[in-house]
């Protein structure tokens, strides 16, 4: 019986010729990741282990990004704990404020994740690196601790769902619309415990930023990982960003899939997930009534990359954020921030009446930098719209692409990005 | 392993880690402090009503969302002895096992248990007894590998013992 792409990567890292779904294995890790919320718990757990130190100081990435620059004293203490651990253990990939970015945008940009890797991270959106053809998955702090100490993790080999992508998305349709469409179709537990393998000639029509966004939200369908084949575009990205050798794995032709879907990208429309689950999706055409908004957030590990900034700026250029709306733009890394500055995008945002923040996860999880009050509504390019996620339990989050978010900021209500379609009055 | 017995707090589908422990409290990693806000955004009275040994029963995809281990830590520190659900989100499932918080998947039990019922869970056999209604359900037992981790008291002890 053939293996899926994910199964092949796991087999190779477990020293096995063959694995099958349901099998419990122990795999070697290429990278172990943690942030300022999950690492302190992991560090405390690791201290209880009878180990000398970390398994490999170059294969651990510590990225304080959730509540930095420190939002309060308790957060400052957490960051201090991570910083001191990094110093004590000589961790080479510790990213201080000034170098840091949102972890899942930062690691591929720094070349720390490449095709064929097995990566665990104590953050659920670690599945992002599947865009490069790596197996990467979110775990908790104790798994992170064990990973840092031993360089290994246990996995139950997942079965897979195959998404066969065909066609080319239209101008204002992005990776965010593709993944929201899929989550709307299969539900927030539609891929529970499973791999989501994206294949087909349509993949060539998706930018790397689109693919990062799609893989990033595999977890919102309950997936263990999301993964893309390694094509010329992925190889070009890795060569530009990394010196590390990479390994290309391909699914066997007779690999078994639990389910298969074909998605024609050319038929997709800008899509919005309504409160309070990412599966509550409607296309922009299905919305019908006006939904007035108070805030827009453009950023996050899902949509804070340079491609996202460019799309938002294209829509905001020469326009102004509607009266009564706060528009918060957060480039995901220092590099994205710098490029956005050099390309004049920051000027566009500021002239349009948006604020631009240093990289942080802040508002996505209701930490700071854009917390919602009772009854407020936000259109956000982030990944979760659960009850209370961005602030008050009676606030509402509408998940959308940067194009829809920027258009909504201008319209003061949820709006599609194309003037000819609907909106931008 | 032992048995758990307690009164049931009953929740529905997709109980996410943001309602189990809202991120505004994640500037702390102290179990007692986290427990004080456990389930706050879905059930404000939970922490006032919960007693040591009580059991949470939920439907599909319990613990979906963030990878925060603070979620099972908060539930455990609140005194909950077991979570029974139709299904669990995978990261929550791993985290619960790794910190030694007993959980058990059983769709039939999830359907046959109501808020306030008195329930007993036998971890060795996977048998769940609804003492209030006089019914029994067979929950899924852990694979041997996970039983070893749980028996060791979590992943840290398991690794130390190897």
Contacts between the chains, C-beta under 8 A, distances in Angstrom:
chain1	res1	chain2	res2	distance
A	24	B	143	6.5
A	24	B	145	5.0
A	37	B	23	7.9
A	37	B	26	5.0
A	37	B	68	6.7
A	37	B	70	7.9
A	38	B	67	6.7
A	38	B	68	6.8
A	38	B	69	7.0
A	40	B	29	5.4
A	41	B	29	5.0
A	41	B	69	5.6
A	41	B	70	7.2
A	41	B	73	7.8
A	44	B	29	7.2
A	45	B	156	5.5
A	48	B	156	5.0
A	48	B	160	7.7
A	49	B	156	5.7
A	49	B	159	5.8
A	49	B	160	6.0
A	50	B	160	5.1
A	66	B	26	7.6
A	67	B	26	7.9
A	67	B	27	6.4
A	71	B	27	7.4
A	72	B	27	6.0
A	74	B	27	3.7
A	74	B	28	5.8
A	75	B	27	4.7
A	78	B	27	6.8
A	78	B	29	7.4
A	121	B	67	7.9
A	122	B	67	5.8
A	122	B	69	7.7
A	123	B	66	7.9
A	123	B	67	5.6
A	124	B	65	6.7
A	124	B	66	5.3
A	124	B	67	4.1
A	124	B	91	5.9
A	126	B	67	7.7
A	138	B	67	4.3
A	138	B	91	5.3
A	139	B	67	6.3
A	139	B	91	6.4
A	139	B	94	6.1
A	139	B	95	7.8
A	140	B	67	5.5
A	140	B	68	7.4
A	140	B	69	3.8
A	140	B	72	8.0
A	140	B	91	6.2
A	140	B	94	6.1
A	140	B	95	3.6
A	140	B	98	6.2
A	140	B	99	7.9
A	141	B	69	4.3
A	141	B	95	7.8
A	142	B	69	6.3
A	142	B	95	6.9
A	142	B	98	3.9
A	142	B	99	6.0
A	142	B	154	6.9
A	142	B	155	5.0
A	142	B	156	6.6
A	143	B	94	6.2
A	143	B	95	7.7
A	143	B	98	6.1
A	143	B	155	7.1
A	145	B	155	7.9
A	145	B	156	7.0
A	146	B	98	7.9
A	146	B	155	5.4
A	146	B	156	7.5
A	146	B	159	5.8
A	149	B	159	6.9
A	150	B	159	6.7
A	154	B	145	7.1
A	188	B	14	5.8
A	188	B	61	6.3
A	188	B	64	6.2
A	189	B	14	7.3
A	189	B	60	5.7
A	189	B	61	4.0
A	189	B	64	7.0
A	189	B	87	6.6
A	189	B	89	7.4
A	192	B	61	6.6
A	192	B	87	6.2
A	192	B	89	7.1
A	192	B	90	6.7
A	193	B	90	5.1
A	219	B	91	7.9
A	222	B	61	6.3
A	222	B	64	6.6
A	222	B	89	6.1
A	222	B	90	7.0
A	224	B	90	5.9
A	277	B	14	6.3
A	365	B	18	7.3
A	365	B	23	3.9
A	365	B	26	7.9
A	365	B	66	7.3
A	366	B	18	7.9
A	366	B	22	7.0
A	366	B	23	5.3
A	366	B	24	5.8
A	367	B	23	5.8
A	367	B	24	7.1
A	367	B	26	7.8
A	371	B	24	8.0
A	384	B	16	7.6
A	384	B	18	7.0
A	384	B	65	6.1
A	384	B	66	7.9
A	386	B	16	4.6
A	386	B	18	4.5
A	386	B	19	6.7
A	386	B	65	6.2
A	387	B	16	7.9
A	387	B	18	7.2
A	387	B	19	5.7
A	387	B	41	5.7
A	387	B	42	7.0
A	388	B	18	6.0
A	388	B	19	6.5
A	388	B	22	5.6
A	388	B	41	4.1
A	389	B	18	5.0
A	389	B	23	7.6
A	393	B	41	5.0
